[in-house]
Amino acid sequence: MFTREFECPSCGAPIERRFDQSKSLSCTHCGQTSHLVAGGLSMVGEKSLLIDYGSFFQLGQQLHLGDLTLQLLGRLRIDYEDGFWDEWFAQSLGDGSTWWIQEDDGTFTLFTKKADLDRSLSWEKFEVGSTVNITPLKEKVFITSKARAKVNGGEGELPFQIVPGEPADFVDGIYKGIVISFELLPDEFALYVGKSLSLESLLETQNS
């Protein structure tokens, strides 16, 4: 796996970049988020150290999910009116593909990116209980939930730019029995498809 080390522009602590397309790096020592600009780091937003609420995961952890072996590289925390959830960014140690594990109040969902979305598809156009046509899919998506949200902060590295406090609205749906998530961030406007992970399957990864 690719590895490059930077110094946090705020506190000078070392920050590793393991994914060669990461665009945001967050310091685990001071909570400063920085964007990669011209080969260096440029600070953005206010410092935001993520509070540990006893997550099942940690940065650097390896997970063995069937034929898929993932290493966790980063975490994105999203706040919304009912609380927050974490999205863990991971890379396959096999083929280098990228994945996300959403951790929300004891439930876990494994996501992979399906396609970028047209920016004309705004949050306001989705209605819970309705169906919508999405170009990358061949059938309509049934919308199950949506809410206004914002970025709380990040940890480690992420494949798109984030700024703590920026909007991160979300829309969830179902397509042919598959979990669908629309990520509507300023630098990431994309469709993800996923499947639920049981706690038992994750516990097995710790013993494999």
C-alpha positions, -999 to 999 in steps of 0.1 A, spaced: 0 0 0 12 35 -9 23 55 22 35 92 25 39 112 56 31 148 62 34 172 91 2 187 105 4 225 96 -12 233 129 7 212 155 35 195 135 24 160 144 29 133 117 0 125 95 1 94 72 -15 93 38 -20 57 26 -45 62 -2 -29 80 -31 -61 98 -41 -70 112 -6 -79 149 -6 -85 155 31 -62 146 60 -72 152 97 -48 153 125 -56 128 153 -35 149 178 -51 184 174 -82 178 152 -71 201 124 -85 192 90 -63 200 60 -67 197 22 -39 185 -1 -29 215 -22 1 214 -46 17 185 -28 13 201 7 -13 206 34 -35 237 37 -56 241 69 -94 245 66 -121 252 91 -119 250 129 -102 222 148 -126 193 156 -114 163 176 -139 135 173 -152 123 207 -148 85 211 -182 70 221 -169 34 221 -169 27 184 -165 -9 172 -138 4 148 -104 23 149 -81 37 123 -57 12 108 -79 -18 117 -81 -46 92 -115 -63 86 -119 -97 69 -154 -98 53 -156 -130 33 -132 -126 4 -128 -89 11 -100 -76 34 -103 -39 43 -81 -15 61 -97 15 78 -81 47 67 -104 75 78 -136 84 96 -162 111 87 -187 121 114 -221 135 103 -244 154 127 -282 156 121 -313 164 142 -315 130 158 -278 126 166 -248 116 145 -234 87 126 -199 77 115 -187 67 80 -154 48 79 -134 50 48 -116 18 38 -94 4 11 -93 -33 0 -58 -48 5 -66 -70 -24 -76 -50 -55 -72 -15 -40 -110 -7 -43 -125 17 -18 -154 11 5 -173 28 34 -188 13 65 -216 33 81 -218 29 119 -251 43 132 -264 35 167 -252 -1 167 -261 -9 130 -235 -13 103 -238 -10 65 -211 -16 39 -212 8 10 -194 12 -23 -197 41 -47 -219 35 -77 -217 68 -96 -214 105 -94 -247 124 -95 -259 153 -116 -258 185 -95 -293 193 -107 -306 165 -85 -310 186 -54 -321 175 -19 -354 193 -23 -364 171 -52 -365 140 -31 -397 132 -12 -400 104 14 -424 77 2 -419 86 -35 -399 69 -62 -374 86 -84 -355 77 -116 -317 78 -112 -297 75 -144 -271 50 -132 -299 25 -122 -324 8 -144 -353 9 -120 -368 36 -97 -355 41 -62 -380 42 -33 -370 70 -9 -372 59 27 -357 89 46 -339 122 42 -326 150 65 -305 181 67 -271 173 82 -236 188 85 -200 176 88 -189 173 125 -153 165 115 -130 139 102 -102 116 113 -74 101 92 -78 105 55 -107 109 31 -111 107 -7 -129 141 -10 -125 175 7 -144 182 39 -148 213 61 -162 209 96 -196 226 97 -203 223 60 -237 208 49 -238 171 44 -275 164 36 -285 128 30 -312 108 13 -317 70 18 -337 46 -3 -342 11 -15 -336 -3 -50 -344 -39 -58 -339 -48 -21 -305 -30 -20 -298 -1 4 -291 31 -15 -275 63 -1 -272 97 -18 -242 117 -4 -248 154 -10 -217 172 2 -201 202 -15 -172 180 -28 -190 147 -30 -223 144 -48 -227 106 -54 -248 75 -53 -237 46 -31 -251 11 -29 -248 -10 3 -257 -41 23 -262 -45 60 -235 -61 81 -244 -81 112 -225 -76 145 -217 -113 144 -199 -110 111 -179 -81 124 -170 -99 156 -157 -128 135 -133 -105 118 -115 -100 151 -109 -137 154 -97 -143 118 
